[in-house]
Amino acid sequence: MGCVRFLHTSDWHVGRTFHGADLLAEQDAVLGHLADLVAAEAVDVVLVSGDVYDRAVPSAEAVQVANRALARLREAGAQLVITAGNHDSAPRLGAFGDFAAAGGLHLRTAVHRIADPVLLRDEHGPVAVYGIPYLEPEVARHALGVPEAKGHNGVLTEAMRLIRDDLGRREPGTRSVVLAHAFVTGGQGTDSERTIAVGGVEQVGGEVFDGVDYVALGHLHGPQTLAEHLRYSGSPLAYSFSEARQRKSVWLVDFDGVGLAEVRRHELPVPRRLATVTGGIDWLLSADEHAELADCYLSVTLTDPVRPIDAMRRLRERFPYAVHLEWQPENGKTGAVLRYAEAVRGRSDAEIARNFLDDCRGAAPSEREERLLRKALELAGRGES
């Protein structure tokens, strides 16, 4: 092996849906592209820094997509090192790990294996790859033997101490990589990450990871560089509309004889774009300028003065991938914020019902709706249904 080349990816979230839309086909396509990239760039090792799955107990279909992706990456010529994220079940993800290692799939999901690296060797000598799974502070501080450790900073500090101690006992000149799933100070979150806050604190300082050549971070879904050796790859797909303008990517990381030599960004294909649009429903359904949005996952904000009836069904006739809908009338009337006691004081049941309908959709009930409300209230008053 010449100099080692890594591909840093994370946060696949296989099995996740997007506002109810199934993403397995899109995930399968993007992960397949990673295998093509491994072959084209002669990648030696793929690093997956947590959240392989979106749920601790993934569906059978999600497991099939993930297994197919891992098999394709291996067939393309790379070994794999994977850690567990806060969405994964570490015991399930790590099952049969010792057997998988024989085939080039190295699972680092257990706390007791934090200082047990995957050892590689190139023409310059050894490279030690350490995996830190997501550490739930209350559990990890006892598993690590530091009950006095506080929060994420405390347990990750201890994890890195163990790694540096092990690295210090290795052959002189051993280069090092750490995979970690954490929120590092300076990183920018999105709307699609699940909070890992403990006692209101979820961030750790980047200095915790000092002393190694490269840190492959997972958890935050936007690609970002906190330091030359400290990076998030981000998720391979956008999982919220807050990510619509992000260019999803992975990092190609080259080592030389002394450590980190070069990092290159490779942008990923976008199976289906995300877009947002605002306006009245009739205009959105008729204007030629919106034709290009028909193939996008779409978030729609309607500005009609009265909330349109059956709006999502009507929108999907033109925009089949419309998945999110809000109503923000241009007149600003979305319902006054009142306490319950203020909203009902001095009003009859009929008035309360009429006001509720007006607040919800911006228009008073029609004559027909008034009749239905009166009938419903009469039945309720007699205890009938």
C-alpha positions as CSV (number, residue, x, y, z in Angstrom):
1,M,0.0,0.0,0.0
2,G,1.3,3.5,-0.9
3,C,0.2,6.4,1.2
4,V,-3.2,5.8,2.8
5,R,-6.3,7.6,1.4
6,F,-9.4,7.9,3.5
7,L,-13.0,8.8,2.5
8,H,-14.7,10.6,5.4
9,T,-18.5,10.3,5.5
10,S,-21.2,10.2,8.2
11,D,-24.8,10.6,9.2
12,W,-26.3,8.4,6.5
13,H,-29.6,8.1,8.5
14,V,-30.7,5.2,6.3
15,G,-34.4,4.7,6.8
16,R,-35.2,8.4,7.4
17,T,-38.2,10.0,5.8
18,F,-38.5,13.6,4.7
19,H,-41.8,15.1,5.9
20,G,-43.3,11.6,5.4
21,A,-41.7,10.9,2.0
22,D,-39.6,7.7,1.8
23,L,-36.0,8.4,1.0
24,L,-34.6,4.9,0.6
25,A,-34.2,5.2,-3.2
26,E,-32.4,8.5,-2.9
27,Q,-30.2,7.1,-0.1
28,D,-29.4,4.0,-2.1
29,A,-28.4,6.2,-5.1
30,V,-26.1,8.5,-3.2
31,L,-24.4,5.6,-1.2
32,G,-23.9,3.8,-4.5
33,H,-22.1,6.9,-5.8
34,L,-19.7,6.6,-2.8
35,A,-18.7,3.2,-4.0
36,D,-18.0,4.6,-7.5
37,L,-15.9,7.3,-5.9
38,V,-13.9,4.8,-3.9
39,A,-13.0,2.9,-7.1
40,A,-12.2,6.1,-9.1
41,E,-10.0,7.6,-6.3
42,A,-8.4,4.4,-5.1
43,V,-9.6,5.0,-1.6
44,D,-8.1,2.6,1.0
45,V,-10.4,3.2,3.9
46,V,-14.0,4.6,4.3
47,L,-14.7,6.2,7.6
48,V,-18.4,6.4,8.7
49,S,-18.7,8.6,11.8
50,G,-22.0,7.5,13.2
51,D,-25.7,7.5,12.5
52,V,-25.6,4.8,9.9
53,Y,-29.3,4.4,10.6
54,D,-32.0,6.9,11.6
55,R,-33.5,4.6,14.2
56,A,-32.2,2.3,16.8
57,V,-34.3,-0.5,15.4
58,P,-34.3,0.1,11.6
59,S,-36.7,-1.4,9.2
60,A,-35.8,-4.5,7.1
61,E,-35.7,-2.3,4.0
62,A,-33.3,0.2,5.7
63,V,-31.0,-2.6,6.7
64,Q,-31.0,-3.9,3.1
65,V,-30.0,-0.5,1.8
66,A,-27.2,-0.1,4.3
67,N,-25.9,-3.7,3.7
68,R,-25.9,-3.1,0.0
69,A,-23.9,0.2,0.4
70,L,-21.4,-1.5,2.7
71,A,-20.9,-4.4,0.3
72,R,-20.5,-2.1,-2.7
73,L,-17.9,0.0,-0.8
74,R,-16.0,-3.2,0.1
75,E,-16.2,-4.5,-3.4
76,A,-14.8,-1.2,-4.7
77,G,-11.6,-1.9,-2.8
78,A,-11.9,-0.1,0.6
79,Q,-11.9,-1.3,4.1
80,L,-14.5,0.3,6.4
81,V,-14.3,1.7,9.9
82,I,-17.7,2.6,11.4
83,T,-18.8,4.0,14.8
84,A,-22.2,4.3,16.3
85,G,-24.1,7.7,16.5
86,N,-26.8,8.9,18.8
87,H,-29.5,7.5,16.4
88,D,-27.9,4.0,16.2
89,S,-28.3,1.2,18.6
90,A,-24.6,0.5,19.4
91,P,-25.1,-3.1,20.4
92,R,-27.1,-3.9,17.3
93,L,-24.8,-2.1,14.9
94,G,-21.8,-3.8,16.5
95,A,-23.2,-7.3,16.4
96,F,-20.8,-9.8,14.8
97,G,-18.1,-7.2,14.7
98,D,-15.3,-9.6,15.3
99,F,-16.4,-11.7,12.3
100,A,-17.0,-8.7,10.1
101,A,-13.4,-7.4,10.7
102,A,-12.1,-10.5,8.8
103,G,-13.9,-9.2,5.8
104,G,-12.6,-5.6,6.1
105,L,-15.6,-4.1,8.0
106,H,-14.4,-2.8,11.4
107,L,-17.1,-1.8,13.8
108,R,-16.2,0.4,16.8
109,T,-19.4,0.7,18.8
110,A,-18.4,-0.3,22.3
111,V,-16.9,1.9,25.0
112,H,-14.3,-0.7,26.0
113,R,-12.8,-0.6,22.5
114,I,-12.2,3.1,22.3
115,A,-8.4,2.6,22.7
116,D,-8.3,-0.5,20.4
117,P,-7.5,0.9,17.0
118,V,-7.8,-0.6,13.6
119,L,-4.2,-0.8,12.5
120,L,-3.2,-0.1,8.9
121,R,0.2,-0.1,7.3
122,D,1.5,1.7,4.3
123,E,5.0,2.2,2.9
124,H,5.8,4.7,5.7
125,G,4.7,2.5,8.6
126,P,1.5,2.1,10.8
127,V,-1.7,4.2,10.9
128,A,-3.9,3.7,13.9
129,V,-7.7,4.4,13.4
130,Y,-9.6,4.9,16.6
131,G,-13.4,4.9,16.8
132,I,-15.3,6.8,19.6
133,P,-19.0,5.9,19.4
134,Y,-21.6,8.4,20.6
135,L,-21.1,8.7,24.4
136,E,-24.2,9.2,26.5
137,P,-22.5,11.0,29.4
138,E,-24.4,9.4,32.3
139,V,-23.7,5.9,31.0
140,A,-20.2,6.5,29.6
141,R,-18.7,8.1,32.7
142,H,-19.2,4.9,34.6
143,A,-18.2,2.7,31.7
144,L,-15.0,4.7,31.4
145,G,-14.3,4.6,35.1
146,V,-14.6,8.3,35.7
147,P,-17.8,8.8,37.6
148,E,-16.8,12.4,38.4
149,A,-16.7,13.3,34.6
150,K,-19.4,15.9,33.7
151,G,-21.3,16.1,30.4
152,H,-20.0,15.4,26.9
153,N,-16.8,17.3,27.5
154,G,-15.9,15.2,30.5
155,V,-16.4,11.8,28.8
156,L,-14.8,12.7,25.5
157,T,-11.8,14.1,27.4
158,E,-11.4,10.8,29.1
159,A,-11.9,8.9,25.8
160,M,-9.2,11.0,24.1
161,R,-6.8,10.5,27.1
162,L,-7.1,6.7,26.6
163,I,-6.5,7.1,22.9
164,R,-3.4,9.3,23.4
165,D,-2.1,6.8,26.0
166,D,-2.4,3.9,23.6
167,L,-0.9,6.0,20.8
168,G,2.1,6.8,23.0
169,R,2.8,3.1,23.4
170,R,2.7,2.5,19.6
171,E,5.7,2.3,17.3
172,P,7.3,5.8,17.0
173,G,5.9,7.7,14.0
174,T,2.5,6.0,14.1
175,R,0.0,8.3,12.5
176,S,-3.5,8.5,13.8
177,V,-7.2,9.1,12.9
178,V,-10.1,9.4,15.3
179,L,-13.8,9.0,14.4
180,A,-16.1,10.8,16.8
181,H,-19.8,11.6,17.0
182,A,-20.2,14.9,18.8
183,F,-21.2,18.6,18.7
184,V,-17.9,20.5,18.6
185,T,-17.8,24.2,19.5
186,G,-17.8,26.3,16.3
187,G,-19.9,23.8,14.3
188,Q,-23.2,25.0,12.8
189,G,-26.2,22.8,13.3
190,T,-29.4,22.4,11.1
191,D,-33.0,21.6,11.9
192,S,-32.5,17.9,11.3
193,E,-30.1,16.9,14.1
194,R,-31.5,15.4,17.2
195,T,-30.3,17.3,20.3
196,I,-27.7,15.6,22.4
197,A,-27.9,18.3,25.1
198,V,-27.3,17.1,28.7
199,G,-28.3,19.7,31.3
200,G,-28.4,22.3,28.6
201,V,-24.8,21.6,27.4
202,E,-24.1,19.6,24.3
203,Q,-20.9,21.1,22.9
204,V,-17.3,20.1,23.4
205,G,-14.2,22.2,22.7
206,G,-12.1,21.3,19.7
207,E,-9.0,21.1,21.9
208,V,-10.3,17.9,23.3
209,F,-9.2,16.2,20.1
210,D,-5.6,17.6,20.1
211,G,-2.8,15.1,19.6
212,V,-4.0,13.2,16.6
213,D,-3.5,13.7,12.8
214,Y,-7.1,13.8,11.7
215,V,-10.5,13.8,13.4
216,A,-13.5,12.6,11.3
217,L,-16.5,14.1,13.0
218,G,-20.1,13.1,12.7
219,H,-23.4,14.4,14.1
220,L,-23.8,17.8,12.4
221,H,-25.4,17.6,8.9
222,G,-23.6,20.4,7.1
223,P,-20.0,19.9,5.7
224,Q,-17.6,22.1,7.6
225,T,-14.0,22.7,8.6
226,L,-13.3,23.6,12.2
227,A,-9.5,23.2,11.8
228,E,-7.4,21.6,9.0
229,H,-7.5,18.3,10.9
230,L,-11.0,18.7,12.4
231,R,-13.9,18.4,10.0
232,Y,-17.5,17.3,9.6
233,S,-18.4,15.6,6.4
234,G,-22.1,16.2,7.0
235,S,-25.0,14.0,5.8
236,P,-25.0,12.7,2.2
237,L,-28.6,14.0,1.7
238,A,-30.5,17.0,3.0
239,Y,-32.9,16.1,5.8
240,S,-34.5,19.5,6.4
241,F,-35.3,22.5,4.4
242,S,-32.7,24.4,6.4
243,E,-30.1,22.4,4.3
244,A,-31.6,23.3,1.0
245,R,-28.6,25.5,0.0
246,Q,-25.9,23.2,1.3
247,R,-23.7,21.3,-1.1
248,K,-23.6,17.9,0.3
249,S,-20.1,16.3,0.2
250,V,-17.5,14.0,1.6
251,W,-13.8,14.5,2.3
252,L,-11.0,12.7,0.6
253,V,-8.1,12.6,3.2
254,D,-4.5,11.8,2.2
255,F,-1.8,10.9,4.6
256,D,1.9,11.0,3.9
257,G,4.9,9.8,6.0
258,V,4.3,12.3,8.8
259,G,0.6,12.5,8.9
260,L,-2.1,14.6,7.2
261,A,-1.0,15.7,3.8
262,E,-4.1,16.9,1.9
263,V,-7.9,17.1,2.2
264,R,-10.1,17.5,-0.8
265,R,-13.9,18.0,-0.9
266,H,-16.0,16.0,-3.3
267,E,-19.6,17.1,-3.9
268,L,-22.3,14.5,-4.0
269,P,-25.1,14.2,-6.6
270,V,-28.5,15.4,-5.6
271,P,-31.2,12.9,-6.4
272,R,-34.0,15.3,-5.7
273,R,-33.6,19.1,-5.0
274,L,-35.2,20.9,-2.2
275,A,-37.0,24.2,-2.8
276,T,-39.3,26.7,-1.1
277,V,-42.0,28.9,-2.6
278,T,-44.3,31.6,-1.3
279,G,-47.5,33.0,-2.7
280,G,-51.3,32.7,-3.2
281,I,-52.5,29.2,-4.2
282,D,-54.1,30.2,-7.5
283,W,-50.9,32.0,-8.6
284,L,-48.7,29.0,-7.6
285,L,-51.0,26.6,-9.5
286,S,-51.0,28.6,-12.7
287,A,-47.8,30.6,-13.1
288,D,-45.4,29.2,-15.7
289,E,-42.4,30.3,-13.6
290,H,-43.0,27.5,-11.1
291,A,-42.9,24.6,-13.6
292,E,-39.3,23.7,-12.6
293,L,-40.4,23.0,-9.0
294,A,-42.5,20.0,-10.1
295,D,-39.7,17.6,-9.4
296,C,-38.5,19.1,-6.1
297,Y,-39.3,18.3,-2.6
298,L,-41.2,21.5,-1.9
299,S,-42.1,23.6,1.1
300,V,-45.0,25.9,0.3
301,T,-46.0,29.1,2.3
302,L,-49.4,30.3,1.3
303,T,-50.3,34.0,1.6
304,D,-54.0,33.9,0.8
305,P,-56.0,36.1,3.2
306,V,-58.3,33.0,3.9
307,R,-56.8,29.6,4.5
308,P,-57.5,27.6,1.3
309,I,-59.5,24.4,1.7
310,D,-57.8,21.2,0.7
311,A,-54.6,23.1,-0.2
312,M,-52.1,20.2,-0.1
313,R,-54.2,18.0,-2.3
314,R,-54.6,20.8,-4.9
315,L,-50.8,21.7,-4.7
316,R,-49.8,18.1,-5.3
317,E,-51.7,18.0,-8.5
318,R,-49.0,20.3,-9.9
319,F,-46.2,19.6,-7.4
320,P,-46.3,15.9,-6.6
321,Y,-43.4,16.2,-4.1
322,A,-44.9,19.1,-2.1
323,V,-44.3,17.8,1.5
324,H,-44.6,20.8,3.8
325,L,-47.3,23.5,4.0
326,E,-47.6,26.7,6.0
327,W,-50.2,29.5,5.9
328,Q,-49.0,33.1,6.5
329,P,-51.6,35.5,5.1
330,E,-50.3,38.8,3.8
331,N,-52.7,40.6,6.0
332,G,-50.8,39.1,9.0
333,K,-53.9,37.6,10.5
334,T,-52.9,34.1,11.7
335,G,-54.9,34.3,15.0
336,A,-54.2,36.4,18.0
337,V,-52.3,34.8,20.8
338,L,-54.7,34.8,23.8
339,R,-54.9,32.9,27.0
340,Y,-57.7,30.5,27.2
341,A,-59.5,32.4,29.9
342,E,-59.4,35.6,27.8
343,A,-60.5,33.8,24.7
344,V,-63.7,32.5,26.2
345,R,-64.6,35.1,28.8
346,G,-68.2,36.4,28.3
347,R,-68.7,34.4,25.1
348,S,-71.3,31.8,24.3
349,D,-70.3,28.3,23.0
350,A,-71.4,29.4,19.6
351,E,-69.3,32.5,19.7
352,I,-66.3,30.6,20.9
353,A,-66.7,28.1,18.0
354,R,-67.1,30.8,15.4
355,N,-64.0,32.7,16.8
356,F,-61.9,29.5,16.8
357,L,-62.7,28.9,13.1
358,D,-62.0,32.5,12.2
359,D,-58.6,32.4,14.0
360,C,-57.6,29.1,12.3
361,R,-58.4,30.0,8.8
362,G,-58.8,33.8,8.6
363,A,-62.5,33.7,7.7
364,A,-65.8,33.5,9.7
365,P,-68.0,30.4,9.1
366,S,-70.3,30.4,6.2
367,E,-74.1,30.2,6.6
368,R,-73.9,26.4,6.0
369,E,-71.1,26.0,8.5
370,E,-73.1,28.1,11.0
371,R,-76.0,25.7,10.7
372,L,-73.6,22.7,11.3
373,L,-72.1,24.4,14.3
374,R,-75.5,25.1,15.9
375,K,-76.6,21.5,15.3
376,A,-73.4,20.1,16.8
377,L,-73.7,22.3,19.9
378,E,-77.4,21.3,20.3
379,L,-76.4,17.6,20.2
380,A,-73.5,18.2,22.6
381,G,-75.9,20.0,25.0
382,R,-78.2,17.0,25.0
383,G,-75.3,14.5,25.4
384,E,-75.9,13.0,21.9
385,S,-73.5,12.1,19.2
